[in-house]
Amino acid sequence: MLVTAISVKERLENLFLNSLYSKKIIEFSNSISFYPIIDVAVTGQYVQYCSMSNDYKKILGYFEAFVDKERRIVENFSLIHFYDSLTFTGVEDLYSFMEFLLIDLDFRKIKFFCLGEKNLKLFKKFAKFAGGRYVGLLEEEEYSLSDNSYVDKHLFEIVK
């Protein structure tokens, strides 16, 4: 189930703190820099939602989009999956969040990044499934992770 991040703010912030330096989270979380959870579902420049288990007891993941409303572009879409196995509910919520951005909010393009090579194959599959494409490796743009390691940055986009 997809819920606004603010509705589970305290629980989400605890998960962030407990996961901050997890290698799995670092490699998969793209550019999330742990912005404060904001008070409305859609505001200014951020859209923040959480994927919840069907019984609402567990936060499965966090979705964040940095948006440019004037150009109708999501400049960076990021996600964190907090657990080892990806659930059907989490995948379904990811799809719902993408639909929300493209259809309900009427953005025309979503740009997102894969850091390093480890999850590149998964990101390529996701982009293809979502009707997007792999744009390529961003030359000269190594990305420093919070553990001070450097990785390549790969760009993807989904265009409506």
PyMOL commands that set and color helices and strands:
alter all, ss='L'
color gray80, all
select helices_A, chain A and resi 5-19+23-28+88-104+120-129
alter helices_A, ss='H'
color red, helices_A
select strands_A, chain A and resi 2-4+42-43+46-52+59-68+73-81+109-115+133-137+143-144+150-151+153-159
alter strands_A, ss='S'
color yellow, strands_A
deselect
rebuild
show_as cartoon
